[in-house]
């Protein structure tokens, strides 16, 4: 597997060097890069699913492949999260020393990444040579034709510059970066899920278990449905109120009018409630944004056009968001953004959170936090999100953020290929396990199942168990139904904010959102800017017609609060083990 038959030049490197002689510049140059590789492998990349010999073989391949690019200044960009900080501070330096390519990995905010990406797409001016861009834009990239698909690089211009041990079958997120045409457009670099978070120590207290059962008639445990989540939120906020003399709350969220409020909803709030259709990784023909496609063409998001953005399930979900924020979260949560609300559970007064990103894991396990035991194990756990009453088996249940390497057609070929080498370096098996441990955003099956992750598991609150579980496939990013993510995503926070602030009812806010999305898609259709699978809107008709059809949009349920259902955390883990 690790023999470099594709690149015989790499195999002959040592022999060629030896023939030239110790004093030659070739010898000095080769030694410089090989020495750098040995230093990094021995000092930084100690934990790997490869042996040291296999790691060095990968590094020698990079040294040989990079020859034609040595001395070039290459610039790539990503959003600022712990994984990308590791890449920017460690991997970029390692790559530069090992290959002789001067690599700068810039970190900026996610919104800025999208804005600059749009600028390069529209102007054709090369801003960055490589981008770590959310796979949420897969529908955008597929339709506009501005991205150079990774599959075309591998089979075409980069055929001789593709790592023989890249092992695409080992990646867990390729479904998310594949277009409706079956082609791989982006290469996953990191991924994390939004899951349910709870204080396992409180849930195990006999006095609280007894009190909960007396009030609600069933066991306090991991909520399987939203009814149980709501009961638990009420229990801690209204009935318990204080633990160890400290005010506690049964729910945490955020409500400030800010772009992050939109992500909170487009990142599968409606899918948890069950608003879309069955289908993995995303519902078809209606996805969790409420956008319906006919074949690959978006045909509408309003119920009157066959969409579900303003349907009963979406309205139910938004109403629950508003109610829970008002009744069960700390009062200051209403004025918080995503980044401000993120650290709050670590402060020790939140019992549970329905929508919690595993990217916060590293910040939740630091010594000395109120939510960490003296032995370094967490007092909290993560588990699958509870599901709303509209959810059915076979639907996605939550969101995964998959930051993925993306390359533009407007980038000069040589620069694009040099950046492609760096992208492969950041996901290579030589470095990927150390990167996974640093940022806790795994992309490879082999890393997830490694001994190193088994050893770390007790301190990670269920992260390893989740990624090893069969449940993992129900969490996925925004799919291919969304034709222009940047244009449509910016609508969500503006309309959701109307419901969050009480300015409009959830129904009115979502009616406005659905109409605004349809208007954007109508403009895309008129302008004919998406030659492949562009929008072709349905004519509006009586919404009841669509509500009477199978699947989404779904008619309003007579009972939106069925009996609460919970499961013991240990039982949940057992079911995962049995299903593997």
Secondary structure, 3 states (H helix, E strand, C coil): CCCCCCCHHHHCHHHHHHHHCCCCHHHHHHHHHHHHHHHHHHHCCCCCCCCHHHHHHHHHHHHHHCHHHCCCEEEEEEECCHHHHHHHHHHHHHHHHHHCCEEEEEEECHHHHHHHHHHHHHHCCCCCCEEEEEHHHHHHHHHHCCECCHHHHHHCCCHHHCCCCCCHHHECCHHHHECCCCCECCEEEEEEEEEEEECHHHHCCHHHHHHHHHHHCCCCCEECEHHHHHHHHHHHHHHHCEECCEECECCCCCCCCCHHHHHHHHCCHHHHHCCCCCCCCCCCCECCCCCEEECCEEEECCHHHCCCCCCHHHHHHHHHHHHHHHHHCCHHHHHCCHHHHHCHHHHCCECEEEEEEHHHHHHHCCCCCCCECCCCCECCEEECCCECCCCCCCCCCECEEEEEEECECCCCHHHHHHHHHHHHHHHCCCCHHHHHHHHCCCCEHHHHCCHHHHHHHHHCCCHHHHHHCHHHHHECCCCCCCCCHHHHHHHHHHHHHHHHHCCCCHHHHHHHHHHHHHHHHHHHHHHCCCCCCCCCCCCCCCHHHHHCCCCCCCCCCCCCCCCCCEECHHHHHHHHHHHC
